[in-house]
């Protein structure tokens, strides 16, 4: 059984993959970044330093970090470990990636989780696709899932079957935005900060989903337009109202602090900016307390 089915309690166990095991080296980055739709080629040495600092902040709240392994079937995209697996109270659900170049990741993650004593209780298969960035647990009985170009109807159906009828699955049908080639998940527009506090970018939120959050008594901290593209909305809670965000989003930081949050700011010019994968994307939380 996994505990802490939410995105805001104190992290106890989290999976990450070091740049040394995803990007491998500068030569690998230079070979892969264009085909994977990165904006620029990350600088490998800088990525190692940035990722280490990020991991130190996470470890600072008492979290155990499981370092996922390298594998010849992986690309540098495997740095963003959130997407290959989801969780539910009974264990891990292996995803089926919407991005073809990442299809090998879930099985590799599954082996690593089982070796760490974490049960794998299901997987998304066939024509179904689900990516972890489209899933947000609000509590043990409630999960939101984004219907995006990376998570389709068949994947959502399979996810519902795995978690069972005791869990309410709220489907948020996301907008087209930049289209199928873009990385646009549910967690692109919402990051939980506490039980009743959400960081959001409302202009790209589905109206029914936003109203559903408000009906549940959520307070919304709004990310300004000028900080959405710089991942102002991609924030990882490491404890209630204690979060990590990428640098370059001062107004989002100020608004979270005004709501009572402690905000850690990381340099992420190599690990986040080129591939548009912020702190949530770089982590697969497994247990919270």
C-alpha positions as CSV (number, residue, x, y, z in Angstrom):
1,X,0.0,0.0,0.0
2,X,1.2,3.5,-0.8
3,X,0.4,6.4,1.5
4,X,-0.3,10.1,0.9
5,X,-2.5,10.0,-2.2
6,X,-2.1,13.7,-2.8
7,X,0.4,16.2,-4.3
8,X,1.1,18.3,-1.2
9,X,1.9,16.3,1.9
10,X,5.5,15.9,3.0
11,X,7.5,13.8,0.6
12,X,8.7,10.5,2.1
13,X,9.8,8.6,-1.0
14,X,10.3,9.8,-4.5
15,X,11.9,8.5,-7.8
16,X,14.3,10.6,-9.9
17,X,16.8,9.9,-12.6
18,X,20.1,11.6,-12.6
19,X,21.3,13.4,-15.8
20,X,24.2,10.9,-15.9
21,X,21.6,8.1,-16.4
22,X,19.2,9.9,-18.8
23,X,21.3,12.4,-20.8
24,X,24.4,10.3,-20.4
25,X,26.9,12.8,-21.8
26,X,27.1,15.9,-24.0
27,X,27.5,13.8,-27.2
28,X,24.2,12.0,-26.5
29,X,22.4,15.3,-25.9
30,X,23.8,16.7,-29.1
31,X,22.5,13.7,-31.0
32,X,19.0,13.6,-29.5
33,X,17.7,17.0,-28.6
34,X,16.4,18.1,-32.0
35,X,14.4,14.9,-32.6
36,X,12.9,15.2,-29.1
37,X,11.7,18.7,-29.7
38,X,13.9,20.5,-27.2
39,X,14.3,24.2,-27.7
40,X,18.1,24.0,-27.3
41,X,20.7,21.5,-26.4
42,X,21.2,21.4,-22.6
43,X,24.7,21.7,-21.2
44,X,25.4,18.4,-19.6
45,X,27.7,19.5,-16.8
46,X,25.3,22.2,-15.8
47,X,22.4,19.7,-15.8
48,X,24.3,17.5,-13.3
49,X,24.9,20.4,-11.0
50,X,21.3,21.7,-11.2
51,X,19.8,18.3,-10.6
52,X,22.0,17.6,-7.6
53,X,21.0,20.8,-6.0
54,X,17.3,20.0,-6.7
55,X,17.7,16.6,-5.1
56,X,19.4,18.1,-2.0
57,X,16.3,20.3,-1.4
58,X,14.0,17.3,-1.7
59,X,16.2,15.2,0.7
60,X,16.1,18.2,3.0
61,X,12.5,17.4,4.0
62,X,13.5,13.8,4.9
63,X,12.5,12.1,1.6
64,X,14.2,9.0,0.4
65,X,15.2,9.3,-3.3
66,X,15.1,6.2,-5.5
67,X,17.5,6.8,-8.4
68,X,16.1,5.1,-11.5
69,X,18.7,3.4,-13.7
70,X,20.1,4.1,-17.1
71,X,19.2,1.8,-20.0
72,X,20.0,1.7,-23.7
73,X,16.3,1.9,-24.5
74,X,16.0,5.4,-22.9
75,X,16.4,8.8,-24.3
76,X,17.3,12.1,-22.5
77,X,13.5,12.6,-22.0
78,X,13.7,9.9,-19.3
79,X,15.0,12.7,-17.0
80,X,11.3,13.6,-16.7
81,X,10.3,10.5,-14.6
82,X,6.8,11.7,-13.7
83,X,5.2,10.6,-17.0
84,X,6.1,6.9,-17.1
85,X,4.3,5.9,-14.0
86,X,1.3,6.8,-11.9
87,X,0.3,5.7,-8.4
88,X,-2.8,4.6,-6.6
89,X,-3.3,3.4,-3.0
90,X,-2.5,-0.2,-3.9
91,X,0.8,0.6,-5.8
92,X,2.2,1.8,-9.1
93,X,0.4,1.9,-12.4
94,X,2.8,1.8,-15.4
95,X,1.7,4.3,-18.1
96,X,1.7,3.9,-21.9
97,X,3.4,7.0,-23.2
98,X,1.8,9.2,-25.8
99,X,5.2,10.3,-27.1
100,X,6.5,7.3,-29.2
101,X,10.2,7.9,-28.3
102,X,9.4,7.3,-24.7
103,X,7.5,4.0,-25.0
104,X,10.3,2.0,-23.4
105,X,10.3,3.9,-20.1
106,X,7.4,2.4,-18.2
107,X,8.8,-1.2,-18.2
108,X,12.2,0.0,-17.1
109,X,10.6,1.9,-14.2
110,X,8.5,-1.1,-13.3
111,X,11.5,-3.3,-12.8
112,X,13.2,-0.6,-10.6
113,X,10.1,-0.2,-8.5
114,X,9.7,-3.9,-7.9
115,X,13.4,-4.2,-6.9
116,X,12.7,-1.4,-4.4
117,X,9.8,-3.3,-2.9
118,X,7.1,-1.1,-4.4
119,X,4.2,-3.1,-6.0
120,X,3.3,-2.6,-9.6
121,X,-0.4,-3.4,-9.7
122,X,-1.3,-2.5,-13.3
123,X,-0.4,-1.0,-16.6
124,X,-2.0,0.9,-19.4
125,X,-1.8,-1.2,-22.6
126,X,-2.8,-1.4,-26.3
127,X,-4.3,1.8,-27.8
128,X,-4.7,3.4,-24.4
129,X,-2.2,6.1,-23.5
130,X,-1.7,7.8,-20.1
131,X,1.2,10.0,-19.0
132,X,1.8,10.8,-15.3
133,X,1.7,14.6,-15.9
134,X,-2.0,14.3,-16.5
135,X,-2.8,12.9,-13.1
136,X,-3.4,14.7,-9.8
137,X,-4.5,12.9,-6.6
138,X,-6.4,15.3,-4.4
139,X,-7.0,12.6,-1.7
140,X,-7.3,8.8,-1.5
141,X,-10.7,8.8,-3.1
142,X,-10.4,11.6,-5.6
143,X,-8.1,11.9,-8.6
144,X,-8.2,14.4,-11.6
145,X,-7.0,13.2,-15.0
146,X,-6.4,15.4,-18.0
147,X,-7.7,14.3,-21.4
148,X,-4.9,15.5,-23.6
149,X,-3.0,14.5,-26.7
150,X,-0.8,12.3,-24.3
151,X,-3.7,10.8,-22.4
152,X,-6.6,9.4,-24.4
153,X,-10.1,8.1,-23.7
154,X,-9.0,4.4,-23.8
155,X,-6.2,5.2,-21.4
156,X,-8.6,6.9,-19.0
157,X,-11.0,4.0,-19.2
158,X,-8.2,1.5,-18.3
159,X,-7.0,3.8,-15.4
160,X,-10.6,3.9,-14.0
161,X,-10.8,0.1,-14.2
162,X,-7.5,-0.3,-12.3
163,X,-8.3,2.2,-9.5
164,X,-11.8,0.8,-9.1
165,X,-15.2,2.2,-8.3
166,X,-14.2,3.5,-4.9
167,X,-12.2,6.3,-6.5
168,X,-13.8,9.3,-8.2
169,X,-12.0,10.2,-11.4
170,X,-12.6,13.7,-12.5
171,X,-11.8,14.1,-16.2
172,X,-10.6,17.5,-17.4
173,X,-10.8,17.8,-21.2
174,X,-7.9,20.0,-22.0
175,X,-7.7,22.6,-24.9
176,X,-5.7,22.1,-28.1
177,X,-3.2,24.8,-27.2
178,X,-0.1,24.2,-29.3
179,X,-1.2,20.8,-30.7
180,X,-0.2,17.2,-30.6
181,X,3.6,17.8,-30.7
182,X,3.6,20.0,-27.6
183,X,4.1,18.8,-24.0
184,X,0.8,20.0,-22.5
185,X,-0.4,18.1,-19.5
186,X,-3.0,18.8,-16.8
187,X,-0.1,19.6,-14.5
188,X,0.9,22.3,-17.0
189,X,-1.9,24.4,-15.6
190,X,-2.3,23.3,-11.9
191,X,0.1,22.5,-9.1
192,X,-1.3,21.6,-5.7
193,X,0.3,23.6,-2.8
194,X,-1.8,22.3,0.1
195,X,-5.1,20.5,0.8
196,X,-7.2,23.5,-0.2
197,X,-4.7,25.6,-2.2
198,X,-3.8,25.3,-5.8
199,X,-1.5,27.2,-8.1
200,X,-3.2,27.6,-11.5
201,X,-3.0,29.2,-14.9
202,X,-6.7,29.8,-15.5
203,X,-6.7,30.9,-19.1
204,X,-5.9,27.3,-20.2
205,X,-8.0,25.5,-17.6
206,X,-11.3,23.8,-18.7
207,X,-14.2,25.8,-17.2
208,X,-16.0,22.8,-15.7
209,X,-12.7,21.6,-14.0
210,X,-12.0,25.0,-12.6
211,X,-15.5,25.3,-11.3
212,X,-15.2,21.7,-9.8
213,X,-12.1,22.8,-7.8
214,X,-13.9,25.9,-6.5
215,X,-16.9,23.8,-5.5
216,X,-14.5,21.7,-3.5
217,X,-13.5,24.8,-1.5
218,X,-10.1,25.3,-3.2
219,X,-8.3,28.6,-3.1
220,X,-6.6,29.4,-6.4
221,X,-3.3,31.3,-6.7
222,X,-3.1,32.6,-10.2
223,X,0.0,32.5,-12.4
224,X,0.3,35.7,-14.5
225,X,0.3,35.4,-18.3
226,X,3.9,36.5,-18.6
227,X,5.1,33.6,-16.4
228,X,3.2,30.7,-17.9
229,X,5.7,29.9,-20.6
230,X,8.6,30.1,-18.1
231,X,7.0,27.3,-16.1
232,X,5.6,29.5,-13.3
233,X,2.8,27.0,-12.9
234,X,5.1,23.9,-12.7
235,X,5.7,23.8,-8.9
236,X,6.5,20.8,-6.7
237,X,5.1,20.7,-3.2
238,X,7.7,18.9,-1.0
239,X,5.5,19.6,2.2
240,X,2.3,21.5,2.8
241,X,2.9,25.0,1.5
242,X,6.6,24.3,1.0
243,X,7.4,24.2,-2.7
244,X,10.2,24.2,-5.4
245,X,9.9,26.3,-8.5
246,X,12.3,27.3,-11.4
247,X,13.9,30.7,-11.4
248,X,12.5,33.5,-13.5
249,X,8.9,33.6,-12.1
250,X,9.1,36.3,-9.4
251,X,5.4,37.3,-9.4
252,X,4.2,33.7,-9.1
253,X,6.7,33.3,-6.2
254,X,5.4,36.5,-4.5
255,X,1.8,35.3,-4.8
256,X,2.6,31.9,-3.3
257,X,4.4,33.5,-0.5
258,X,1.4,35.8,0.1
259,X,-0.6,32.6,0.5
260,X,1.7,31.4,3.2
261,X,4.1,29.2,1.1
262,X,7.8,28.7,1.6
263,X,9.3,28.8,-1.9
264,X,12.7,27.3,-2.9
265,X,13.9,28.6,-6.3
266,X,16.2,26.4,-8.4
267,X,18.4,27.2,-11.4
268,X,17.1,24.9,-14.1
269,X,18.4,26.3,-17.4
270,X,19.7,22.8,-18.3
271,X,17.3,20.4,-16.6
272,X,14.0,22.2,-17.2
273,X,14.0,25.0,-19.7
274,X,15.2,23.2,-22.9
275,X,12.6,20.4,-22.6
276,X,9.9,22.3,-20.7
277,X,10.0,19.9,-17.8
278,X,9.8,21.6,-14.4
279,X,10.1,20.3,-10.8
280,X,6.9,18.1,-11.0
281,X,8.1,16.5,-14.3
282,X,11.5,15.7,-12.8
283,X,10.0,13.7,-9.9
284,X,7.7,10.7,-9.4
285,X,6.5,11.0,-5.8
286,X,5.7,7.6,-4.4
287,X,4.9,8.2,-0.7
288,X,3.9,11.2,1.2
289,X,3.0,11.6,4.9
